[in-house]
Amino acid sequence: MPKNTIKYCKICGKKSIKTIYDYGLQPICNRYIVKPFREEYIYPLVLCQCQSCATMQLSDTLPISEVVPRFDWVKYNEPEQHLDNFAESIYKVANLNFQSKVYGLTYKDSTILKRLETKCETVKVNFINDSSNLDTGVEHLLATISFDKIKDFVKKNGCADVVIARHILEHTQNPHQFLKCIKELVKPSGYIVFEVPDCERAINSKDYNMIWEEHVLYFTKQTLFRLFKIGSLEVESFVNYPYDLENVLAVITKKNNKHSDYLIQDDISKELNRGIEYGDSFIDICEKVKGYITTLRQNLGRLVFWGAGHIACTFINLMGISNEIDCVIDDHPSKKGFLMPLSHLPIRGSDILTDMDIKICILAINPEIEKKLISKFQSYLDRGGKFLSIYPSSNLWIMNNILK
């Protein structure tokens, strides 16, 4: 399989990459299967950590052309309850007015542009074709962005006062090249706004749902700030917005011509130890989860998952539990009828929860919507059905039962 195996850290450039854990050959999670015996694209999923800056990152990164979804209905929803507050912060920190111009890079930026459009000019940047209405995805952007296209765009549209880059930095295989590109979009006095997932809680709680082939980099506040220091970006504002699934690191930065060659002397031993523990704990947790799922299946009968997204795909394949699962439930109309990558579990509608004798339903959905979903299936609970969750932040977390 084509791959891009790294020897040097993507953040600090040091040749100090150490493997945390090799999870073996895994599928691309957005590559849903039509025929069960069709050959699949698989790749080595290896999580590493730099011993110089402590950033966790994937070793074998996929060609972006392979990661781009094959189906246009594959979209990823990011948390947005904080956007009113964050948009107001951007407005104030950047001192925006009706003459100001704000650029958004992908469809993930549309909702924050919407909040700013009554106060300044907002533009959806598009390097794929001439249409500014195209909702560009993250991988599409990374596959097409270049200095030449940036220069052409700036020549036609001018530089921005603010560039928004929500939930894209963690996808970049060359973050410094990406930062260099988007700096060209912003005025010398302008700002670049980032959002990335905060991985600290997932690392601490040994949550292996965190790992995903589309996320090349796994940031904590400390490692994110190190990237900005090396990349000559000065942090003007920072907020860690809390969510049940994962917190959001929201940062407003400003271009800084003072380049740093990474001479940061802060103590990284705590982060390095967390990385070691994260890797060392995998086999034990995997064996416990697999044993518990097997016992549930033997004692109670049929078992299903709910949520046919990349997190369920990762959990099922990493834990090696596909043989214990009947199917994966998902009411997305376009997903029904497909098979899950690698496990080849069928994706079916939620009607089977009431029509079939299923005793256990394991949720792979955002913990913030679990109660709402469960309330719709009281009849299932009345018949002795039980919901569990794969998320440590959920009250239904499967490990709560295992650790009793």
FENTACOR-V633682 format. One record per residue. N is the residue number from 0. RES is the residue in one letter. PHI is phi in radians with two decimals (* if undefined). Layout:
((N,RES,PHI) (N,RES,PHI))
This chain:
((0,M,*) (1,P,-1.14) (2,K,-2.71) (3,N,-2.24) (4,T,-1.43) (5,I,-1.59) (6,K,-1.96) (7,Y,-2.03) (8,C,-1.10) (9,K,-1.26) (10,I,-1.69) (11,C,-1.79) (12,G,1.40) (13,K,-1.35) (14,K,-1.55) (15,S,-2.44) (16,I,-1.49) (17,K,-2.18) (18,T,-1.25) (19,I,-1.50) (20,Y,-2.85) (21,D,-1.78) (22,Y,-1.56) (23,G,1.41) (24,L,-1.36) (25,Q,-2.28) (26,P,-1.56) (27,I,-1.46) (28,C,-1.20) (29,N,-1.62) (30,R,-1.66) (31,Y,-1.15) (32,I,-1.81) (33,V,-1.70) (34,K,-1.97) (35,P,-1.13) (36,F,-1.81) (37,R,-1.32) (38,E,-1.12) (39,E,-1.84) (40,Y,-1.41) (41,I,-2.16) (42,Y,-2.61) (43,P,-1.36) (44,L,-1.67) (45,V,-2.22) (46,L,-1.69) (47,C,-2.18) (48,Q,-2.53) (49,C,-1.32) (50,Q,-1.46) (51,S,-1.72) (52,C,-2.12) (53,A,1.29) (54,T,-1.27) (55,M,-1.49) (56,Q,-2.78) (57,L,-1.39) (58,S,-1.42) (59,D,-1.68) (60,T,-1.63) (61,L,-1.41) (62,P,-1.01) (63,I,-1.02) (64,S,-1.09) (65,E,-1.44) (66,V,-1.39) (67,V,-0.97) (68,P,-0.99) (69,R,-1.43) (70,F,-2.06) (71,D,-1.27) (72,W,-1.54) (73,V,-1.37) (74,K,-2.30) (75,Y,-2.10) (76,N,-1.60) (77,E,-1.80) (78,P,-1.11) (79,E,-2.35) (80,Q,-1.07) (81,H,-1.55) (82,L,-1.18) (83,D,-1.04) (84,N,-1.17) (85,F,-1.20) (86,A,-1.08) (87,E,-1.13) (88,S,-1.12) (89,I,-1.06) (90,Y,-1.02) (91,K,-1.35) (92,V,-1.12) (93,A,-1.47) (94,N,0.93) (95,L,-1.32) (96,N,-2.59) (97,F,-1.14) (98,Q,-1.55) (99,S,-1.32) (100,K,-2.19) (101,V,-2.13) (102,Y,-1.85) (103,G,-2.04) (104,L,-1.62) (105,T,-2.40) (106,Y,-1.07) (107,K,-1.21) (108,D,-1.61) (109,S,-1.04) (110,T,-1.23) (111,I,-1.39) (112,L,-1.11) (113,K,-1.04) (114,R,-1.28) (115,L,-1.81) (116,E,-1.16) (117,T,-1.46) (118,K,-2.00) (119,C,-2.85) (120,E,-1.40) (121,T,-2.09) (122,V,-2.39) (123,K,-1.51) (124,V,-1.23) (125,N,-2.48) (126,F,-1.80) (127,I,-1.55) (128,N,-2.64) (129,D,-1.46) (130,S,-1.48) (131,S,-1.44) (132,N,-1.63) (133,L,-1.19) (134,D,-1.48) (135,T,-1.17) (136,G,-1.51) (137,V,-1.06) (138,E,-1.17) (139,H,-1.06) (140,L,-1.11) (141,L,-1.11) (142,A,-1.34) (143,T,-2.07) (144,I,-1.18) (145,S,-2.75) (146,F,-1.09) (147,D,-1.10) (148,K,-1.20) (149,I,-1.08) (150,K,-1.09) (151,D,-1.10) (152,F,-1.14) (153,V,-1.15) (154,K,-1.07) (155,K,-1.45) (156,N,-2.04) (157,G,1.44) (158,C,-1.51) (159,A,-1.67) (160,D,-1.40) (161,V,-2.49) (162,V,-2.03) (163,I,-1.74) (164,A,-2.41) (165,R,-1.49) (166,H,0.90) (167,I,-2.26) (168,L,-1.07) (169,E,-1.22) (170,H,-1.58) (171,T,-1.37) (172,Q,-1.44) (173,N,-2.30) (174,P,-1.06) (175,H,-1.25) (176,Q,-1.13) (177,F,-1.11) (178,L,-1.08) (179,K,-1.08) (180,C,-1.15) (181,I,-1.28) (182,K,-1.10) (183,E,-1.22) (184,L,-1.43) (185,V,-1.94) (186,K,-1.08) (187,P,-0.97) (188,S,-1.71) (189,G,-1.49) (190,Y,-2.22) (191,I,-2.12) (192,V,-1.89) (193,F,-2.16) (194,E,-2.28) (195,V,-2.44) (196,P,-1.19) (197,D,-1.55) (198,C,-1.61) (199,E,-1.04) (200,R,-1.15) (201,A,-1.10) (202,I,-1.15) (203,N,-1.14) (204,S,-1.59) (205,K,0.99) (206,D,-1.60) (207,Y,-1.49) (208,N,-1.17) (209,M,-1.09) (210,I,-1.39) (211,W,-2.76) (212,E,-1.08) (213,E,-1.40) (214,H,-1.68) (215,V,-1.41) (216,L,-2.07) (217,Y,-2.19) (218,F,-1.59) (219,T,-1.94) (220,K,-0.97) (221,Q,-1.13) (222,T,-1.26) (223,L,-1.15) (224,F,-1.15) (225,R,-1.14) (226,L,-1.05) (227,F,-1.11) (228,K,-1.12) (229,I,-1.16) (230,G,-1.49) (231,S,1.02) (232,L,-2.11) (233,E,-1.71) (234,V,-1.35) (235,E,-1.68) (236,S,-2.68) (237,F,-2.52) (238,V,-2.42) (239,N,-1.78) (240,Y,-1.47) (241,P,-1.42) (242,Y,-2.48) (243,D,-1.13) (244,L,-1.29) (245,E,-2.78) (246,N,-1.25) (247,V,-2.02) (248,L,-1.54) (249,A,-1.94) (250,V,-2.31) (251,I,-1.88) (252,T,-2.07) (253,K,-2.33) (254,K,-1.08) (255,N,-2.32) (256,N,-1.34) (257,K,-1.48) (258,H,-1.30) (259,S,-1.97) (260,D,-1.63) (261,Y,1.00) (262,L,-1.99) (263,I,-1.20) (264,Q,-1.87) (265,D,-1.23) (266,D,-1.38) (267,I,-1.87) (268,S,-1.07) (269,K,-1.10) (270,E,-1.20) (271,L,-1.14) (272,N,-1.13) (273,R,-1.09) (274,G,-1.11) (275,I,-1.08) (276,E,-1.12) (277,Y,-1.07) (278,G,-1.24) (279,D,-1.18) (280,S,-1.48) (281,F,-1.06) (282,I,-1.05) (283,D,-1.09) (284,I,-1.16) (285,C,-1.04) (286,E,-1.13) (287,K,-1.18) (288,V,-1.11) (289,K,-1.09) (290,G,-1.14) (291,Y,-1.18) (292,I,-1.08) (293,T,-1.09) (294,T,-1.12) (295,L,-1.02) (296,R,-1.10) (297,Q,-1.19) (298,N,-1.53) (299,L,-1.98) (300,G,1.80) (301,R,-1.11) (302,L,-2.40) (303,V,-2.29) (304,F,-1.86) (305,W,-2.14) (306,G,1.99) (307,A,-1.67) (308,G,-1.78) (309,H,-1.19) (310,I,-1.26) (311,A,-1.08) (312,C,-1.01) (313,T,-1.12) (314,F,-1.07) (315,I,-1.08) (316,N,-1.32) (317,L,-1.17) (318,M,-1.40) (319,G,1.14) (320,I,-2.01) (321,S,-1.06) (322,N,-1.22) (323,E,-1.68) (324,I,-1.94) (325,D,-1.38) (326,C,-2.93) (327,V,-2.05) (328,I,-1.53) (329,D,-2.80) (330,D,-1.61) (331,H,-1.10) (332,P,-1.04) (333,S,-1.43) (334,K,-1.51) (335,K,-1.05) (336,G,1.70) (337,F,-1.43) (338,L,-1.96) (339,M,-1.19) (340,P,-1.03) (341,L,1.22) (342,S,-1.28) (343,H,1.05) (344,L,-1.25) (345,P,-1.24) (346,I,-1.72) (347,R,-2.28) (348,G,-1.35) (349,S,-1.25) (350,D,-1.09) (351,I,-1.21) (352,L,-1.18) (353,T,-1.77) (354,D,-1.58) (355,M,-2.10) (356,D,-1.48) (357,I,-1.88) (358,K,-1.69) (359,I,-2.22) (360,C,-2.16) (361,I,-1.70) (362,L,-1.49) (363,A,-2.10) (364,I,-2.12) (365,N,-0.95) (366,P,-0.95) (367,E,-1.22) (368,I,-1.99) (369,E,-1.07) (370,K,-1.05) (371,K,-1.09) (372,L,-1.19) (373,I,-1.08) (374,S,-1.08) (375,K,-1.46) (376,F,-2.23) (377,Q,-1.08) (378,S,-1.09) (379,Y,-1.13) (380,L,-1.15) (381,D,-1.10) (382,R,-1.51) (383,G,1.70) (384,G,-1.23) (385,K,-2.43) (386,F,-1.80) (387,L,-2.24) (388,S,-2.39) (389,I,-1.59) (390,Y,-1.74) (391,P,-1.05) (392,S,-1.41) (393,S,-1.58) (394,N,-1.16) (395,L,-1.74) (396,W,-0.89) (397,I,-1.05) (398,M,-1.22) (399,N,-1.05) (400,N,-1.31) (401,I,-1.24) (402,L,-1.51) (403,K,-1.11))
